[in-house]
Amino acid sequence: MFISKPPIPSSPNIDHLDDEKQRLIKAMLANNITEADLVNLRKMVDADDLAIIIQRIYDLNEKYILKISAVDGLLRKLDDIKNIRRNKRFTNKIKDGFRNSTHTKRKVILAEGDSWFNYPIILTDIIDRISMEDNFAVYSLASGGDWLLNMLTGRHYVEQLSVLHPDVFLISGGGNDLVGSSRLATMLDPSGNSTELGKNEWAQNLITKANAIVDFDPARFWDGIRHVSRDFFALLMFFHLQYYSLIEGIVKNALKPDDKFYPIQIITQGYDYGVPSYKNGLGSNPGLWFVPFIRSFLGHGHWLKTPMQIRGILNEDVQKNIIYAMIYLFNEMMIGIGRYFNSVRSGSVSHIDSRGTVGNGGWTDELHPKPVHFMKTAKVFIGCINRTIEPDYEHVYIVTKPVL
């Protein structure tokens, strides 16, 4: 049973907010906010403020935000089919005494997220693979195409956290907020002369704090980041505020043994470097029959390639490098969130780092890996949940690169 989604405010006007909050939001939207002020802002904002901020970033009204972020029609039906099947399996396990206290290695898992957790077609995704483990009972709220904004405002996960008292909470979100309905076009600077990273102290520190173990290609990053506009950095900081709000609401209730959600483990993930492409996926391998079918069924090229073409960015290497820079920063943002909450309660948040694992030939479409790569990432989730593998650093688990 889901609770109703609160309405997004009808106007993106922030004049009714107190002076300090107004100042900080305006500075964030202008990509002119200090790291200290961003930290202060995340303590101030609520769900209504977040809804206003996203309208300002996209320069859209409430009605259109709701329209483009909605998951409905056939996509919703496909999502529901998967979740009904998954959650029936969950219920059957619970009925069979899954939570018998003598089985200490059993884990109840709540999953909220997007198409990396619920790929709305017949192929195996991350949650499908995790659900195969006998010692896991997985309840899924994930919906392909869903926005992080919807997850936060809908708060379905909040109700299920209280009902299920899961041992683990998995979250994947943000990709659709960035690339849905060709919104990526608003995040691009076709001149190639963007200096917006240099204006953002917080984003610069994300790069500085990146551990040396992370595979980082400076030539690709700097070529991509010079085509990234101010609005991308505003959106990245907005993601930071959203994830902080979501995770803080859980961790503050999981600090000590008598707290409501203690000792819940939260696991995040941050995608891999998608490949802008119009290619139909036709090839000589009959085992990959699903690639052209899915590219035709779900569409291919409209998430990444078309917005770049719209903005006149036609060079394929530059297109790939833009996505490289964006996904690199998104993952570092997620790792930074985990770093903070692990300072509040050690081991609160782990991050699964999939950067560089898929390779150019490993994609079903622009955004989603082929099942073999989803399963590879899922195995790292499984090892993290079971604590059978050690993090590579700071509660970050790096998915091993494939041999290309």
C-alpha angles and dihedrals in degrees: 000000000000128000119230120271112245113238121259110243111267095232131044089216113132097185092105092061122094116273098255094048090048091051094050095046092049090049091049093049089050091049087239104115127118121234090246091053091048088054089051093047094054089059091054107044125092132189093278091052091050091052091052092048094054090051089053093048093051095033089227134130127244095261095054094043089055091047098051094040095050120109107211145130120038093344090058091048092052091048091050093049091057095045094047089054093045095046093047087057088049092051092048091053092050091049089053091059099264091160095058101147093225091069099074095171094061116106131199107210130195115200124196121173153086137287095313084067098033113026100190098227139060098286126106114258133182097279092044089059095043090051090059091071112104093216094053128080107191125196111193130207092161118131127187110239094020121143124229085232090061093048091053098043094039090051092195088144090058093060093046092048088058094044100042103030088208124203090220135030118199121196132184120170147129104069096095092046088060103040106024117119092002091295089145087080090071090057096058134093107200092191091074089221101102115146095178095118089059089058094053114079093182095052091047089054090052088064094042092053094049109120117244090240091071113097104242126177106196094189092056093042097051093043089053099041093057087067095051118103134217091260092064091058090047088052092046090053088046089055087051091054092047096049091045090053093046097046096038089057089058102037095050086061093047106053101106137022096264094050119112099251102026125169096012118154116218119203124190132186133199111200130241130265104288119212119233106227147150094195114131095220096237110155144145097266110096089193088070095056090127094065099073090036093055094041089054095042101045097027126250129225098019095097099054114355100050097050089051092048089049089057093046096251099139106155108104095212091052090048091053092046092053090056089045092056094045096048092043091056093042091057092046089051089054092047089050091053089052091047090056097048092044087058087056094046118001112239095016096126133028126184128212108213111205097169113139096004102109104050126203094291098045101079128107088195136341095295109022129069124226113265094262089063094043087054092048090054090045091056089059089051088051093050090048093050093046091042089228092130130050123235116254090229139333094003090306118135115200116209109229115252118247122243103253 
